[in-house]
């Protein structure tokens, strides 16, 4: 993630996670979706194209529609 992208990204985690610390955080920009471990944000992150992230979420919904 470039310095510019970092400024635009706001990391957040699901409201379903309550105050738990073992969650995945996401950050959205027009060009990418960042994913990182909420316990260790300094350990780094991965970036995927928004369409890849959408396919991932859609796949989860197709498998477990009652949980998303």
N, C-alpha and C positions, 0 to 999 in steps of 0.2 A: 504494500500500500504506500503510495507516495505521500510526502508530507501534506500536499494539497488535499489528497483524498482523506487523510486522517482528520484533517480539520472539518471536512464535510460529514464524516461518519459519526454517528451517534450509536454507541454500542448499547444493546438492550437484550433482555432475556424475556422469555414468556411469562405472562402473568400467572400461568399455571404452576410456575416453579416456586411461588411464595418466596420465602427467605432462604431457600436452599442454595448452597454454593456449588453443587456439582451439576452445573447446567452448561448448555451451549449458548453463547451470546452471538447475536447477529448484528451486522451494521450494513445499511443499504446506501449505495450511491447509484447514480444512473448507469454507471459502467460496470459495477461489480457488487457482489454480496460477500462480506467478510464473515468468517466463522471462527470463534475462538473458545477456549475453555474458560469458564467464569472463575475457576479456582486459580488459574495461572495465566492471567491475561498478558503478562510480560513474556511468556514462553513463545509468543507468536500467534499467527493466525493463518488460515488459508483463504484464498479468494476464488470465487467461481462466478461465471457469467450469470446474470439474472435469469436467463432462460434455463440454465442448468439447475439453479436453486428451485425454480418453479416446478420443473419436472420432478425433483426430489420430493417437494411438498405434495405434489399431486399423487406421486407414488405412495406416499404414506397414507394420504386420504383414501386412496383406492383400496388399500389393504385394511385400514382401520378407520372407517368413516365415523364411527361413534366416538373416537377419542381425539379428533382434531376439530 
